[in-house]
Amino acid sequence: MAECGRKALSLLEAARSRYESLQISDDVFGESGDDSSDNPFYSTSGDSDSDNYIAEVGEEDQHHHHHQKRGGKDSSGQRGGAGGGGSGRIGAGPPGSLSRSQAEEEGWTETLQDVTVPPFKETYGPAQKMPVTATALDFFQLFVPDNCIQNMVTQTNMYAKKFQERFGSDEGWRPVTAQEMKAFLGFVTSTSVHRCESVLSIWSSGFFSNRSIALKMSQARFEKILKYFHIVAFRPSQGSNQGLYKIQPFLDSLQQSFSYTFRPSQTQVLHEPLIDEDPVFITTCTERELRKRKKRKFSLWVRQCTSTGFICQISVHLKEGTDALATLKNKPQLHSLVAKQLCQNISGKNSIIFTGPSITSLSLFTEFSKQDIYCCGLLSTRKSDCTGLPQNMLVCGSTPAQRGQSRVMMKGSMSLISWYNKGHFRFLTNGYSPTKQGIIIKRKSGEIPCPLAVEAFAAHLSYICKYDDKYSKYFIFHKPNKTWQQVFWLSISIAINNAYILYKMSDAYTVKRYSRAQFGERLVRELLDLDDCSPTQ
């Protein structure tokens, strides 16, 4: 018995050591208390009440459940195992898959060889050292600097002038100033930490009022700025993304600032973050209320550092209209193009990218490998492009598999893994050797053997799900009708979260350990230029 206990402990320690780098921001939002140094993906304590993604692989795709329970759409998985293996009929593979003889001709074999990913070529973390006296506003302005705010001032005033020339003068309007624009951003940002049914509730006398900041600007003045607020006042004569022309310069600037301020770790994930409605509303509203809600007209994908949660790059495309990506009706083709856009800045660095079924494909992974980008992705016979993959690995056999059992086929350095854990899960990877074994440790079920790629995928995606759970609490609650404004405030929310992550990794965090909510409150007060805004207050 003692020997079994020592074995389980050594396995747990080995698994934890493989993901030691992920511990740096387990407490990324500052709310996990003194236990924040523990690895978030393995739980053997009796008082743990969380079902980690890694423990649920094979029973239900946690990321799917994570989105589905909030009324969001599935972006990386589904019930029934990786690729819906349980739905496949013996001998009937998905479109583009290869028969056994075709697979052998194409080079697929059951003979396994070790795969080694070259060393990562960069150190990760903040690209510049912030002073110990840096404030929440200082970190925010790494992404939204004064010149960006001044441009909002210029464009808003230009739009107001153009609007009044066309529809008549507005007696109550006067040109907005940079100080007022910062305050305007502060008022809307306050809805991310103090939930309001409407941003205008700040000035009300009801439950959602906020008298501490309401006196900084009158409601009438705020409404005037809100009416004319613009990033780009005039339609450009030409551009690559006409549908988002009113926000494209801001998105371009934000992308550059993400790249300049932070270097991601070797492991990153491509996914659609949780950006739907208030989770409390989603879990309490009726199906009829959900159907009545207006669907978003855009999709947002991100490349995210799995060691810190920092969002390194974003990709926005319209679901309809003039956006070039909207013309792609084939979803795998669309998602493949999105993935290439998100990874265009990391070629040659030996990064490892984790992907969901909608992105995972042999052709994309092969193309990435030529750029020294390595991949590990979950496969779905319903959602993935299975072209070039062996049919016998994608359909269920007649003999029931045992829990933890796996089969692997290789083509060069690419491995196709079929792993069973109360359902068939399939992975495609060239980032992990198929000869190396991992383990899943679940408090109730004990140890479940698996290939190292499965363990790594579950661990990193678990972290991103954890980030999404926290992030969903702090998105800006203001809900404008216009798509470009929805994208803008969503981008501001991402920038604030990134700012907090940089703050957590800076010397300023040693002075005052703000939680994410406290950081948001400080930022609001600094944008409004209120008193007592020092980081030690």
DRENMARKE-780317 format. One line per field, with one value per residue (C-alpha): residue number from 1; x, y, z. Coordinates in steps of 0.25 Angstrom, whole numbers, plus 5000, padded with zeros to 4 digits. Example, Ala and Ser with C-alpha at 12.3 -4.5 7.8 and 13.67 -1.06 7.14 Angstrom:
! DRENMARKE-780317
pati	c(1_2) .
c1	c(5049_5055) .
c2	c(4982_4996) .
c3	c(5031_5029) .
***
This chain:
! DRENMARKE-780317
pati	c(1_2_3_4_5_6_7_8_9_10_11_12_13_14_15_16_17_18_19_20_21_22_23_24_25_26_27_28_29_30_31_32_33_34_35_36_37_38_39_40_41_42_43_44_45_46_47_48_49_50_51_52_53_54_55_56_57_58_59_60_61_62_63_64_65_66_67_68_69_70_71_72_73_74_75_76_77_78_79_80_81_82_83_84_85_86_87_88_89_90_91_92_93_94_95_96_97_98_99_100_101_102_103_104_105_106_107_108_109_110_111_112_113_114_115_116_117_118_119_120_121_122_123_124_125_126_127_128_129_130_131_132_133_134_135_136_137_138_139_140_141_142_143_144_145_146_147_148_149_150_151_152_153_154_155_156_157_158_159_160_161_162_163_164_165_166_167_168_169_170_171_172_173_174_175_176_177_178_179_180_181_182_183_184_185_186_187_188_189_190_191_192_193_194_195_196_197_198_199_200_201_202_203_204_205_206_207_208_209_210_211_212_213_214_215_216_217_218_219_220_221_222_223_224_225_226_227_228_229_230_231_232_233_234_235_236_237_238_239_240_241_242_243_244_245_246_247_248_249_250_251_252_253_254_255_256_257_258_259_260_261_262_263_264_265_266_267_268_269_270_271_272_273_274_275_276_277_278_279_280_281_282_283_284_285_286_287_288_289_290_291_292_293_294_295_296_297_298_299_300_301_302_303_304_305_306_307_308_309_310_311_312_313_314_315_316_317_318_319_320_321_322_323_324_325_326_327_328_329_330_331_332_333_334_335_336_337_338_339_340_341_342_343_344_345_346_347_348_349_350_351_352_353_354_355_356_357_358_359_360_361_362_363_364_365_366_367_368_369_370_371_372_373_374_375_376_377_378_379_380_381_382_383_384_385_386_387_388_389_390_391_392_393_394_395_396_397_398_399_400_401_402_403_404_405_406_407_408_409_410_411_412_413_414_415_416_417_418_419_420_421_422_423_424_425_426_427_428_429_430_431_432_433_434_435_436_437_438_439_440_441_442_443_444_445_446_447_448_449_450_451_452_453_454_455_456_457_458_459_460_461_462_463_464_465_466_467_468_469_470_471_472_473_474_475_476_477_478_479_480_481_482_483_484_485_486_487_488_489_490_491_492_493_494_495_496_497_498_499_500_501_502_503_504_505_506_507_508_509_510_511_512_513_514_515_516_517_518_519_520_521_522_523_524_525_526_527_528_529_530_531_532_533_534_535_536_537) .
c1	c(5000_5011_5018_5006_5005_5019_5017_5005_5012_5024_5015_5007_5020_5026_5013_5013_5028_5024_5015_5023_5023_5008_5008_5013_4999_4990_4986_4985_4973_4978_4966_4972_4978_4990_4989_4991_5005_4999_4998_4983_4982_4984_4975_4977_4972_4959_4954_4955_4942_4947_4946_4958_4958_4969_4961_4949_4956_4948_4936_4932_4939_4940_4943_4930_4922_4929_4923_4910_4905_4906_4899_4911_4915_4924_4938_4947_4940_4927_4921_4924_4940_4950_4944_4931_4937_4925_4917_4926_4922_4932_4938_4931_4941_4939_4941_4956_4960_4969_4966_4977_4984_4983_4989_5001_5004_5003_5014_5005_5011_5009_5024_5027_5039_5043_5040_5048_5044_5056_5058_5049_5057_5052_5050_5036_5030_5028_5037_5040_5042_5031_5035_5031_5022_5015_4999_4988_4987_5001_4999_4986_4993_5004_4992_4984_4994_4991_4992_4982_4972_4975_4972_4958_4957_4960_4951_4939_4940_4941_4929_4920_4923_4920_4907_4902_4905_4896_4885_4886_4893_4893_4892_4897_4910_4924_4936_4941_4955_4965_4962_4947_4951_4959_4947_4937_4946_4946_4931_4929_4940_4934_4923_4933_4935_4921_4911_4900_4887_4892_4904_4894_4890_4903_4895_4882_4877_4875_4883_4893_4896_4911_4911_4926_4929_4916_4920_4932_4923_4908_4900_4896_4910_4913_4901_4906_4920_4914_4905_4917_4928_4937_4950_4949_4940_4940_4940_4953_4954_4961_4964_4966_4955_4944_4934_4942_4948_4943_4951_4963_4973_4971_4972_4985_4990_4986_4992_5005_5005_5002_5015_5023_5020_5020_5027_5019_5023_5026_5012_5000_4986_4977_4962_4950_4949_4937_4930_4916_4905_4906_4908_4898_4887_4891_4889_4876_4868_4858_4861_4851_4859_4872_4865_4861_4874_4881_4893_4907_4910_4925_4934_4947_4959_4971_4985_4987_5000_4996_5006_5000_4987_4993_4985_4996_4988_4973_4966_4952_4944_4929_4920_4913_4915_4928_4938_4946_4946_4931_4931_4938_4926_4935_4937_4950_4956_4952_4957_4970_4972_4969_4980_4990_4987_4988_5002_5008_5018_5023_5029_5043_5042_5039_5025_5015_5001_4989_4976_4962_4955_4950_4965_4972_4976_4988_4990_4990_4999_5009_5009_5012_5023_5031_5031_5036_5022_5018_5004_4995_4981_4968_4961_4946_4940_4929_4937_4951_4957_4961_4967_4979_4976_4975_4960_4963_4968_4956_4944_4941_4945_4935_4943_4941_4953_4959_4960_4974_4976_4982_4986_4996_5000_5011_5014_5028_5028_5013_5005_4990_4986_4973_4971_4959_4954_4939_4939_4949_4958_4967_4979_4988_5002_5016_5019_5020_5027_5017_5027_5026_5015_5007_4997_4984_4981_4967_4963_4951_4956_4971_4982_4978_4990_4991_5001_5008_5001_4988_4993_4999_4986_4977_4986_4988_4973_4969_4977_4970_4957_4960_4964_4951_4943_4951_4951_4936_4934_4941_4937_4931_4916_4912_4905_4904_4896_4907_4916_4929_4926_4924_4937_4944_4939_4942_4956_4957_4953_4965_4974_4971_4972_4986_4990_4986_4995_5007_5004_5004_5018_5024_5031_5018_5011_5020_5016_5001_4995_4982_4972_4966_4954_4963_4971_4959_4954_4968_4968_4954_4958_4971_4964_4954_4966_4960_4968_4976_4980_4994_4997_4999_4985) .
c2	c(5000_5009_5006_5010_5023_5026_5023_5031_5043_5042_5041_5054_5061_5057_5062_5075_5078_5077_5089_5097_5109_5110_5112_5127_5132_5121_5133_5142_5149_5151_5143_5129_5132_5126_5113_5120_5113_5100_5094_5097_5084_5073_5071_5060_5067_5063_5077_5080_5084_5086_5076_5080_5079_5068_5059_5060_5057_5046_5048_5061_5072_5082_5094_5091_5090_5102_5110_5102_5105_5120_5119_5121_5112_5101_5105_5094_5081_5073_5062_5047_5048_5055_5055_5049_5035_5028_5033_5027_5014_5003_5005_5018_5029_5044_5051_5052_5041_5029_5014_5005_5003_5017_5021_5011_5017_5031_5027_5025_5014_5007_5007_5019_5027_5038_5052_5064_5078_5088_5097_5110_5121_5132_5136_5139_5150_5166_5172_5185_5187_5196_5204_5200_5213_5209_5211_5203_5214_5213_5198_5201_5212_5202_5198_5210_5222_5237_5238_5227_5235_5248_5241_5238_5252_5257_5247_5249_5264_5262_5253_5262_5273_5265_5260_5274_5279_5269_5268_5282_5288_5282_5294_5285_5280_5285_5279_5268_5269_5258_5259_5257_5245_5238_5240_5235_5222_5222_5222_5211_5203_5204_5194_5183_5184_5190_5182_5192_5189_5202_5211_5222_5215_5222_5235_5229_5228_5213_5201_5202_5217_5220_5234_5233_5235_5241_5255_5255_5258_5260_5250_5260_5262_5247_5244_5255_5248_5235_5240_5245_5235_5230_5224_5227_5238_5236_5224_5221_5220_5207_5197_5182_5181_5191_5185_5189_5202_5210_5202_5196_5206_5204_5189_5190_5199_5189_5177_5184_5188_5173_5169_5180_5179_5164_5151_5139_5125_5113_5108_5116_5113_5117_5118_5127_5133_5134_5147_5145_5151_5152_5137_5140_5144_5132_5122_5128_5132_5124_5118_5127_5139_5133_5132_5146_5152_5157_5149_5155_5159_5156_5145_5148_5138_5139_5134_5133_5129_5117_5121_5134_5136_5148_5150_5151_5154_5155_5153_5159_5156_5159_5147_5155_5167_5172_5165_5156_5144_5144_5140_5126_5117_5105_5106_5098_5107_5119_5114_5110_5124_5130_5121_5126_5140_5138_5131_5139_5146_5133_5126_5121_5121_5106_5110_5099_5102_5095_5096_5091_5082_5093_5097_5084_5078_5070_5081_5092_5085_5081_5096_5101_5090_5097_5110_5103_5104_5091_5087_5078_5078_5071_5064_5063_5055_5065_5078_5075_5074_5059_5059_5050_5043_5028_5023_5012_5022_5031_5021_5012_4997_4986_4982_4992_4999_4999_5013_5019_5010_5017_5014_5022_5023_5032_5039_5045_5053_5054_5045_5042_5037_5030_5030_5024_5030_5027_5031_5032_5044_5046_5056_5060_5065_5067_5075_5062_5049_5037_5029_5037_5034_5043_5042_5048_5048_5049_5049_5040_5031_5030_5029_5028_5026_5034_5038_5051_5059_5056_5061_5073_5077_5075_5083_5095_5095_5094_5107_5114_5110_5115_5128_5129_5127_5138_5147_5146_5153_5166_5169_5183_5181_5193_5187_5196_5193_5195_5184_5193_5198_5184_5180_5193_5190_5176_5180_5189_5178_5169_5181_5183_5168_5168_5180_5173_5161_5170_5177_5164_5161_5174_5180_5189_5177_5175_5189_5186_5173_5177_5167_5168_5175_5185_5187_5191_5200_5207_5209_5215_5225_5229_5230_5240_5247_5245_5247_5237_5229_5225_5210_5209_5214) .
c3	c(5000_5004_4991_4983_4990_4987_4972_4971_4978_4968_4956_4961_4963_4950_4943_4951_4947_4932_4934_4944_4935_4935_4950_4948_4947_4953_4961_4949_4954_4968_4975_4978_4991_4997_4989_4976_4974_4972_4958_4953_4945_4955_4967_4977_4990_4996_4997_4982_4976_4962_4951_4943_4928_4928_4937_4928_4915_4909_4917_4911_4904_4915_4906_4899_4912_4916_4905_4903_4918_4914_4901_4893_4881_4881_4876_4880_4883_4885_4893_4890_4889_4881_4867_4871_4869_4875_4863_4852_4845_4843_4830_4827_4829_4828_4814_4810_4819_4814_4813_4819_4806_4802_4816_4814_4801_4807_4817_4830_4838_4852_4854_4864_4865_4875_4872_4877_4876_4875_4887_4888_4883_4892_4906_4910_4918_4918_4907_4916_4931_4937_4949_4963_4963_4951_4952_4946_4935_4932_4928_4921_4913_4908_4899_4898_4898_4899_4883_4881_4891_4884_4871_4877_4881_4866_4859_4869_4867_4852_4852_4860_4851_4839_4845_4849_4835_4829_4840_4846_4858_4872_4882_4893_4887_4889_4884_4893_4900_4903_4917_4914_4905_4916_4926_4915_4914_4929_4930_4920_4926_4940_4935_4935_4950_4954_4946_4941_4933_4925_4926_4928_4941_4947_4948_4953_4968_4967_4971_4959_4962_4965_4971_4974_4959_4954_4958_4949_4937_4935_4929_4917_4914_4914_4905_4895_4894_4893_4881_4873_4878_4866_4863_4848_4844_4829_4820_4813_4798_4799_4810_4812_4822_4818_4828_4840_4834_4846_4856_4847_4851_4865_4864_4856_4867_4877_4870_4870_4884_4888_4880_4886_4900_4902_4897_4899_4904_4895_4897_4891_4887_4876_4880_4881_4895_4903_4899_4900_4909_4924_4929_4941_4930_4921_4933_4937_4925_4917_4904_4898_4903_4897_4884_4884_4887_4875_4870_4868_4854_4856_4861_4869_4869_4878_4879_4894_4903_4911_4922_4926_4919_4911_4898_4887_4875_4871_4858_4855_4843_4840_4838_4827_4819_4812_4820_4811_4821_4821_4806_4811_4813_4816_4831_4831_4820_4828_4841_4834_4828_4842_4848_4838_4841_4856_4854_4844_4854_4861_4849_4852_4867_4870_4877_4880_4876_4882_4873_4874_4864_4855_4852_4853_4839_4833_4822_4832_4842_4830_4825_4839_4841_4829_4837_4850_4857_4864_4867_4875_4872_4875_4864_4860_4849_4848_4850_4845_4831_4831_4818_4817_4830_4831_4832_4842_4852_4851_4853_4865_4865_4868_4881_4893_4897_4911_4918_4916_4903_4891_4877_4869_4854_4849_4836_4837_4850_4850_4860_4859_4873_4876_4892_4900_4913_4913_4898_4887_4886_4874_4873_4862_4867_4863_4875_4885_4883_4882_4889_4902_4912_4921_4932_4936_4951_4955_4970_4968_4956_4960_4949_4935_4925_4912_4902_4906_4895_4902_4915_4910_4902_4914_4923_4914_4910_4924_4927_4916_4920_4934_4928_4920_4933_4940_4928_4926_4939_4934_4920_4918_4920_4911_4899_4887_4875_4864_4861_4861_4875_4880_4874_4880_4894_4894_4889_4901_4910_4905_4906_4921_4924_4917_4925_4938_4934_4931_4945_4952_4945_4949_4961_4963_4968_4980_4985_4985_4981_4974_4970_4956_4961_4969_4957_4949_4960_4960_4945_4945_4956_4948_4935_4942_4949_4962_4975_4983_4971_4976_4975_4990_4993) .
***
